[in-house]
Every structure is written in structure tokens, then in C-alpha cells.
Amino acid sequence: MARLRIMILFGTRAEVIKMAPIIKLMKQDPDTFEPIIVVASKQYQQLHQAMRFFGIDSDFDLNVKSSREIGMIEQLSQLLHNFQTVISAAQPDMLMVLGDTITTLASSLSAFYNRLPVAHVEAGLRTYDKLNPFPDEMQRHLTDTLSDVFFAPTEQARDTLLNEQVADERIFV
């Protein structure tokens, strides 16, 4: 059986902390998994400090400025463009993303256009107000729409996904 090349993306310290145990487990089974680490260095200092703490090295950096510098639309555009280059270079089997950031949405959309399955960690969380928190709520919801595998943090999040017609066998709590 061939190794699964799982592209894992993060751009914040919190995402590193949450994804580090998953990366560690993948690295413990190198015959099954090959994690490909992609970062979007919006919080460069904090992000890389957390990565060093967990012994994680990046394979690719999307090298995109923060939305404060260039605006959300331009940042989304740059993320889509740069992530396409990374997908072409890395040839992953799946993308694994976390949460509700613009980086999560952009990479999931790019994966969709490349017919690359998406696994979403923290799937199914909802406030049911697309403007609160803005833009996080809509980014998470759209990422779920683009996803194929759902890692829901709670039974309530699982129920939300089931109510949205996600097949039960694709949801993991």
C-alpha cells in the first residue's frame, strides 16, 4: 500500500498546537503517512516558535501578507494563487485543514478545484449568523461545504453536520 501524502496547512500558533499531535502520529507511521507541512506566515514569530517547540518543519511557505496589510480579498487571491503552486509541486493525496481562517478557506477551495479531498478538523461548529464572528463563521461553513472528511469536536457539531446532509460515515468526533 502506498503512503498517503497528507498536506497539512496552518498559519497561526493555535493551529500548530492543535495539529501537532496529528502530525506526530503520522510521523510515527511513515509507511502509511507522509505529512507535507505548509505554512502561511501571517504570525511569523509566534508560528515558528510553536513549530520549533513541537519539532515541526515546514515543507512550503505560502508567503502571503496579512489582511491588515493588503485586505482580505487580495489576501484570498494571493493564497489561492500560491497554494495552487504548492499543490502542483507536492502532489498530495489529501488536504487537512483546521478551523475557520481565510487560509483554511483558500486552501480548501484550491483543493476542490484540483479534485483533492479535504479533511476538516473542527468541522460542524456554527453560530448560525454569517456575520458573527466575521468572516470566520462563513469561512468555516464554506470549508465544510468543500470537505470530504469531517473531524467534529463535539456531538453537537456532528449533529449539525448530519442535519446538513453530511453522511454519518464521513464524520468523526
Order of alpha helices (4+ residues) and beta strands (2+ residues): beta-alpha-beta-alpha-beta-alpha-alpha-beta-alpha-beta-alpha-beta-alpha-beta
